[in-house]
């Protein structure tokens, strides 16, 4: 199903908790928050507000905090 990104709730580099809303999508006049599946740091934002997206498309990539700590990044 095609959706429209109505809001980006995070920024690149933000620390997020599991379950935290990342992006709000709208389809058929219903809004659906897309939530983080794990805690970590927002490493990539692949969408912008107003953009149309399809199921399976990458919206946000999160790097786990443990992986970043091993690489010497933010803990």
ChimeraX attribute file (.defattr): number of C-alpha atoms within 10 A of each C-alpha:
attribute: neighborCount
match mode: 1-to-1
recipient: residues
	/A:1	8
	/A:2	11
	/A:3	20
	/A:4	19
	/A:5	21
	/A:6	19
	/A:7	18
	/A:8	20
	/A:9	13
	/A:10	16
	/A:11	15
	/A:12	13
	/A:13	15
	/A:14	12
	/A:15	18
	/A:16	23
	/A:17	14
	/A:18	11
	/A:19	13
	/A:20	16
	/A:21	17
	/A:22	20
	/A:23	22
	/A:24	18
	/A:25	23
	/A:26	18
	/A:27	14
	/A:28	9
	/A:29	8
	/A:30	8
	/A:31	15
	/A:32	15
	/A:33	18
	/A:34	17
	/A:35	17
	/A:36	19
	/A:37	13
	/A:38	15
	/A:39	17
	/A:40	23
	/A:41	21
	/A:42	20
	/A:43	16
	/A:44	15
	/A:45	18
	/A:46	10
	/A:47	18
	/A:48	14
	/A:49	13
	/A:50	14
	/A:51	12
	/A:52	15
	/A:53	17
	/A:54	11
	/A:55	8
	/A:56	7
	/A:57	9
	/A:58	12
	/A:59	17
	/A:60	20
	/A:61	15
	/A:62	20
	/A:63	17
	/A:64	17
	/A:65	18
	/A:66	13
	/A:67	13
	/A:68	14
	/A:69	11
	/A:70	10
	/A:71	10
	/A:72	8
	/A:73	10
	/A:74	14
	/A:75	14
